[in-house]
Amino acid sequence: GAVVSQHPSRVICKSGTSVKIECRSLDFQATTMFWYRQFPKQSLMLMATSNEGSKATYEQGVEKDKFLINHASLTLSTLTVTSAHPEDSSFYICSARDPRDNSPLHFGNGTRLTVT
Amino acid sequence: KQEVTQIPAALSVPEGENLVLNCSFTDSAIYNLQWFRQDPGKGLTSLLLIQSSQREQTSGRLNASLDKSSGRSTLYIAASQPGDSATYLCAAWSKVGSQGNLIFGKGTKLSVKP
């Protein structure tokens, strides 16, 4: 079946530094990938839609200059949290749509970001 | 604006019991509805996907129903096991902006006691 790989699974960084999270579709080409964020005891909230070869579409309230998304190929999207602060500590998870089947989204295993 | 609500927020049952998790959504114009399982600190595992034209889907001990007109879905788990302990998320695939997106509920945390 389709697999979405996300790396790293956990990252701890110091306040002010940048962190890059990768999302790869392993056996299908994904023209669209989605990035979600989940705070403790909250639902997953869509942050942005990553489109291969074009600019990402950000949801209201999500700073595009802080959360940089690059979808340079059909199998890779990256989310860079720039100048991270403790309030950015969260669980980030990506998903991708396999155009070959009717299931809209396959999810990565997520990245636990802790900013100290 | 689509909102998805899950009740209860947490549930604890003894092993072997049958149980029902509830999900409601405010906008009935959905493409489909999907149930996921999330283990602590982990990603999502898709359990069942119900297309908007369907009424239910079954997989093993799991059965999910969909009633678009009332904006409700249920996940029925038969003969629960300790391994079923996890958070169960309901998500409605809705038209948002120029393309569809999954709108998630906050989940129901299930604990099955041996």
HADDOCK unambig.tbl for C-alpha pairs under 7 A between the chains (distance, minus, plus):
assign (segid A and resid 42 and name CA) (segid B and resid 106 and name CA) 5.36 0.50 0.50
assign (segid A and resid 43 and name CA) (segid B and resid 104 and name CA) 5.92 0.50 0.50
assign (segid A and resid 43 and name CA) (segid B and resid 105 and name CA) 5.56 0.50 0.50
assign (segid A and resid 43 and name CA) (segid B and resid 106 and name CA) 4.01 0.50 0.50
assign (segid A and resid 43 and name CA) (segid B and resid 107 and name CA) 6.88 0.50 0.50
assign (segid A and resid 44 and name CA) (segid B and resid 104 and name CA) 5.96 0.50 0.50
assign (segid A and resid 107 and name CA) (segid B and resid 43 and name CA) 6.78 0.50 0.50
assign (segid A and resid 107 and name CA) (segid B and resid 44 and name CA) 6.05 0.50 0.50
assign (segid A and resid 108 and name CA) (segid B and resid 43 and name CA) 5.97 0.50 0.50
assign (segid A and resid 109 and name CA) (segid B and resid 42 and name CA) 5.53 0.50 0.50
assign (segid A and resid 109 and name CA) (segid B and resid 43 and name CA) 3.68 0.50 0.50
assign (segid A and resid 109 and name CA) (segid B and resid 44 and name CA) 6.67 0.50 0.50
assign (segid A and resid 110 and name CA) (segid B and resid 42 and name CA) 6.35 0.50 0.50
assign (segid A and resid 110 and name CA) (segid B and resid 43 and name CA) 5.11 0.50 0.50
